[in-house]
Amino acid sequence: MQKILTIHPPDSQPTSPGFSERLNSLFPGSRVMNAVSSEEGLTVAHREQPDVILLGEVIGEAEKDEFCRQLKASELTRHIPVIRFREKESEPEYPLPGESDYGTDVFLSKSMSDPELENPMNLLLRLKKAEEQLRFQEALL
């Protein structure tokens, strides 16, 4: 079972209450967990070890950057991929210079279609699984 963590205030888009149902329909059998702040998100990430984190509108870009820095600084959570939603529709859907340093794997528009969400999530989930298998094999050596 895949575990997906969303971090967003309760009333924000795209990670509004209906977003969990959308994720469940796109990824049947997944467990969708929600956090309403970056602090709660870090706690849940350490405890639950999600397969992917969807970082919505928390306080602002600086808080998202700090969340990613802390997530990637921890040995327990650095392997978890992060999808970050852009605040403005006009911003590019790829990391700007320096942004990838914060540990975001994919940037998406808030108004993405199902395939625009599903495709990068599937890719990140496959990569994470392959990395876990490699770490397991290395541990056996």
Salt bridges, closest charged atoms under 4 A:
GLU48 OE1 - ARG31 NH1 2.80
GLU48 OE2 - ARG47 NE 3.26
ASP51 OD1 - LYS128 NZ 3.22
GLU57 OE2 - LYS110 NZ 3.95
GLU61 OE2 - LYS64 NZ 3.46
GLU61 OE1 - ARG84 NH2 2.72
ASP65 OD1 - ARG84 NH2 2.70
GLU66 OE1 - ARG69 NH1 2.98
GLU75 OE1 - ARG78 NH1 2.87
GLU87 OE2 - LYS64 NZ 2.69
GLU99 OE1 - ARG86 NH2 3.08
ASP105 OD2 - LYS72 NZ 3.91
ASP114 OD1 - ARG22 NE 2.66
GLU132 OE2 - LYS128 NZ 2.32
